[in-house]
Amino acid sequence: MGIKKALSFMCVIVLTSGFISCAQETGGAKMRIKSPAFENNKMIPADYTCDGKDVNPALFLEETPSNAKSLALIVDDPDAPGGMWVHWVVFDIPVTTSIKENSIPGKQGINDFRRGNYGGPCPPFGTHRYFFKIYALDKELALNEGISKKDLEKAMLGHVLGKAELIGLYKRKTSY
């Protein structure tokens, strides 16, 4: 049932509001995630990257399912030269409508910088896409900090009530 439930999501692109909303086809809430720092599929300001303060942007969450017990957040880059690059893994976030800039909203996993915190966009060349994915869960996962994205995704199977996604873009002025 876990895989079937995980595959029962559909995404709707809402062009006028600048975000992508995903919800379960079976009547789940249509969660939304937005940022005051950038619009969906637009450039992320340098402050939130390795070229700036390297802190997480503020995020606003809407229509989180009322029965959610916790949230999880994964930020990753599918355009990295070696494949998917994980920038942030956070879980057991208390249900909220916002995540503050430069914050630690829950327990943190390990990213591909081998750090347990937010690692902002830092592409070696070209424009990369950064996916901010928020998940509403039916329970607190109670996992240890320092887990991988893969372990978090495995633990979330069968517990996702809703999901939303925000895509930011970034290209460095100087590539190495």
Phi, psi and omega in degrees: 000328182303312181293319179300316179294320180295329181271000185271025179261149172230152179244142177236125178273125180250096187293324184288335183259352177074033177211165175250137180241134177238144178209158175293142178294337185270043172087010178294160178296150178265082181300152175224148175229132180223165175225140175287349183276330182200154177267163179303134180062027176241169184291138175277130178299147184303332179306330185263019184232177178292346178271357181230225181283345180056047177242156179290145175284159173293146179229141176245135182245136180229150175059037174294134180307137184296337181266009178293140179253338178198170178235157173226148181226131176233131175240123181215166185234107180281354184263004180298147183306323181266010184107195184307130178241124184270126181257333182197137177228116180225139181213174185052040174280128176301145180300128186209171176255356179206151172240121185287153173301143177053051183233168172238093188281349181195201176285143183250139173269191181262140177258181182281358169275000183065034178237156178260044177208183179293132173238109187291169177307140182201056186293139180290335178196156175069178177269128179247157176257137179239119184262117174262106185247121179250137181237132172266128184244153181276004178200165171278137186279334178052043176267165177281148174298157178088008179285163179274164174302317181300316179293323177295313180300322178295317181292333181281342182308128179082000182240002183276122178263334181193160182212146173218159187218139176232131181249126174245153180246151175206138175224128179286147177291327178238121177260150181253000000 
